[in-house]
Amino acid sequence: MADHDYNNDSADSAEEESSDSEGELCKTPKVDTTRRCCFAAANRRKTMDAVIAEMEHEPPSETKLSLIDLLCIGVGSTVGSGVFVLTGDVLPVAGPSASLSWIFAGAACLLSGFAYMELSARLPTRGSCYTFSYHGLGELWAVIGAFCITLEYGVSGAGVARNWSRKMGNFLGEDYKHVVFFYFGKGTWAANATAAELDDPYARTDHNYMDLSAAFLTAGCTLLLMGGLSLSKAVVNLMTLMKVLLVIFMVICGFLGASQNIFESGEVFAPGGISGVVNATTLLFFGFIGFDEVCCLSSKAKNASRTMPLALIGTLGIAALAISLISEPGKSSDFGTAFADKGWTVVSWIVCLGELILLPLVVLLSILPQPEVSATMATDRLIPSIFRKQSSDGTFVWGLALTGLIALVALALACPFSILWNVISLGVLLSFNLSNASLINIRYGNGGVVSQPRVAKLVFVIFVSAMVAGYINWKGILSLALHGKMPYLASFILGAAFTLLTVYLTIHLACRYSQIHEENQEEIFHAPCVPFIPVLAIYINSTLMADIEWKDHFVLFMMLGGWLLLYLLYPCLARKKSLEV
């Protein structure tokens, strides 16, 4: 592999000989054992030369993805997680106004999507937010970004597998649950549970159970991906087409079976009010992870600079249109049950069977980008080099085996995901913010090297100020007002202060400093109105993050703390191992 340049560490050019999975010798940089403090790591950036070296190292025989392939991956993941996993859960929160929540979530994603379109065209290699942050913000921020997209990809895939298994249990009945579900810990039952149900562990409503079928589904999807991208691509494209046809069928049946005029009154359309719409919008962010998965696969795209922006805007547009039409299947959290309640047995059976056949595609697509992220981190010497070893067709077999067959199978088997869905949404929104901040820095010449230190500091202050403003304005003012409570005076003062500070600093950045001009500027998609739209996106994303409970923030911080601890300890462990050898 070609040398990987970093902007402030002369020792980073050290290399060692290693053998890849095919026995071919390649040059790999040694583990960075010179990392001494978080401040230095935060400013150590990945240069464009390192990104180009990664692109050139891609195996020439590797299967490439066309625009249609990328659209199938993005739409397949987004529509699958949106319709089959999330829509039924948000309908009790927002009612028919969930269609507006999908549109608002899509619009908020589009604001961040502009940054992803430009960054994926500028840096057409694997890693998505991780690579964007490494190039535009620094190593420490890149590690945080890697944590966010690990939640977004692998962890969420295991959660979808458990959701599929639960649907399978509802479809096949109690006998299936007795075979694959094994409950543990303290349980909860429905408030109106009978004495017989209280004695039956399979009548519990909590998620504290071992799930064998979810584990087998996760393992099966991983093995399919280990078989190569060409095989997986054909399966993804076929199942995505079937999924879109199923959604169209559900939309038509939903309109034909509408039992009430959803626009009769505000209470009917939005029973939860504005607060319900906002809560649903926050929950639905997980449904739009498909467009980030497309970014992570940009190294495999044909003509990435042109294809990636089209794939991203197509994914957001098609998914938002399709999902927003699913607005009134009833108050039930399951579409099959909703149609069954209307007496449409055949339609209910088709929908349930379609979900069970097609939902595994979401699991497969969630796992698909995870080894790409792990491989990039291994190339950058942040995790063991085994994660970047490829087969002859470019598949990261070891990365898939370690992440998919071991870690994700264990999560799908035993982890109650009821506590992690909000944490995943927090991670998605934080990764959006990091990508927006990265774009601003890169536009002003701080990509790969800090050529304008004042701008770098200014972007950091804007990033923090916008996030604080979003949190204070929602937690301290809007949320309280929507629930009929009087906001605190301090919240008004602090919210206004941080909002005005963010606006002033953004205008100062735009007027005082000039963006860089590149020779190939016309060949790359450029996000509009930088830095204003990225800053607005950071503010909106932070407002949505503030709508999530503090206990979920605490779980996120605990998990992130453990992740950063491993990041700091790995150089020490690697150095100890090298001394023993």
Secondary structure, DSSP 8 states (H G I E B T S, - for coil): -----BTT-GGGG-EEEEE-TTS-EEEEE---TT---HHHHHH--B-HHHHHHHHHTS-TT---B-HHHHHHHHHHHHHIIIIIIIIHHHHHHHGGGHHHHHHHHHHHHHHHHHHHHHHHHHS-STTTHHHHHHHHT-HHHHHHHHHHHHIIIIIHHHHHHHHHHHHHHHHH-HHHHHHHEEE-SS----TT--HHHHT-GGG--S--EEEHHHHHHHHHHHHHHHT-HHHHHHHHHHHHHHHHHHHHHHHHHHHHT--S-TTS-HHHH-TTHHHHHHHHHHHGGGGGTHHHHHHHTGGGBTTHHHHHHHHHHHHHHHHHHHHHT---S-SSSSHHHHHHHTT-HHHHHHHHHHHHHHHHHHHHHHHTTHHHHHHHHHHTTSS-GGGG---TTS--HHHHIIIIIIIIHHHHHH--GGGTHHHHHHHHHHHHHHHHHHHHHHHTT-SSS-S-HHHHHHHHHHHHHHHHHHHIIIIIIIHHHHTT----HHHHHHHHHHHHHHHHHHHHHHHHS-----TTGGGS---SSTTHHHHHHHHHHHHHHHTS-HHHHHHHHHHHHHHHHHHHHHHHHHHHHHHH-
